[in-house]
Amino acid sequence: MLNFQELRLNTRDPVYIQIVQFVKRQILLKIVRSGDRMPSRREIAAQLNINPNTAQKAFKLMEDEGFVHTAGTQGSAVYVDEAILARIEEELTREMVTAFIHSAKDVNLSFKRVVDLISELWDQ
């Protein structure tokens, strides 16, 4: 079962989004696999010391995106197929690269300098 105590919340982003992103990263890293059970909303709220409604909002988004399924009173479980995994990988990679590009532009690095540096450091 996924341990949300490893999630370190920041003050910039909505907590429910951070929860969803955490689960996506755990899926991408194959720490969590399809069929793994999720803690209850109350358990997550207690682990993170957040309002249960915030945990509920995160579950709603994960269910809407299709990678968490809830079956009545049986609780929730992760559901990942190849299409969902590919979508999560694309989304997280795009977010990471976009943040990197913004950081590089903020300090006036040129495209060529960034590409040269990536090429130089890639295999280290």
N, C-alpha and C positions, 0 to 999 in steps of 0.2 A: 504494500500500500504506500502511496506517495506521502512523503513527510514534508509538510509545509513549514516546519520549523527551520528548514534550511533557507527559506525565502527571506531575504532582507528587503524590507519595504523602504521606498524612498518617499520624499515629500513632493516630488515633481509630478508624478503620474497618478491617476486614479488607482486606488488599491485594487478594485476588481479587475482592471486591465493588467496590473502587475501579476495577479494570480493566474490569469489566463496565459500570459506570456511565460510564466514559470512552468506551467504544465506543458506548453508547447516546446519549451527548451528540453524538458525532461523526456518528452516523446522523441524529439530529434536526436538526443543523446542516447536513446534506447534504454534509458533508466526505467521508463514506464513503457509498457507494451499493451497492445490491444488485449482487452479482457481484464486488465488489472483494475481492482476496485478502487474507488475514490473514497476518501474519508467523507463523513457526512458534512453538511453545511455547518452544523453546530461545532463539530470537531475542528474544522478549519478555522472557524471564528475564534474558538478557544486557543488554538495553537498560535494564531497571529494576533490575538487580542484585538479583534475587530468586531464590528456590528454584524450579526448573522445576516442581516439584509444585504450587506456588501458581499458576503460569500454567496448568497442566493443570486445576486446580480451576475457574479462571475460564472456560476453554474449555468444560468440562462444563456449567457453569451457562448459558453463552450458547447452547450446543447444546440444552439442555433447554428454554430459553425460545424457541427456534426462529429466532433471528436470525443464527446462525452454523451453517453446514453443513460437515461434514468428509467428504470422499470418499476414503476409503482412504489411499493414499500420495500423492494429488494435492494434499494440503494442505487448508486451510480457507478458506472464503469467506463474506462477509456475504450474508445473504438477508433482504430486506425487501420485504414487500408492504404494501398499504394498511392491513390489519388490524394488522400488527406495528408499523407506523409510528404508527398511532393509539394503540396500547397503550403504546408507549414515550413518546409525547408526554403522555398522561394520567398515567403514572407519574411522570415527571420533573417535570411541572407540579405535581402533587399534593404531591410531596416538597418542592419549593421553597416553595410556599405554606404548607405545614404548618410548615416551619422558620421562615418569616417570622412566622406567627401566634404561634408559641411565643416568638420574640424580642420581639414587640410586647407580649405578655402579661407577659413577664419584667420589663418596665419600666413596667408598669401603664398602657399606652396603652388608651384606650377604642376600641371598635369604630367609633364615629362619627368619632373623630379620625383613625383609620387610613384609613377610607374617604374622608374629606374630603381628607386629604393625598395619597392615591393619585389622586383626581380632579384635584387641583391640579397634580400633578407628571407625570401620565400623558403629556402631549404634549411634555414638555421633552426 
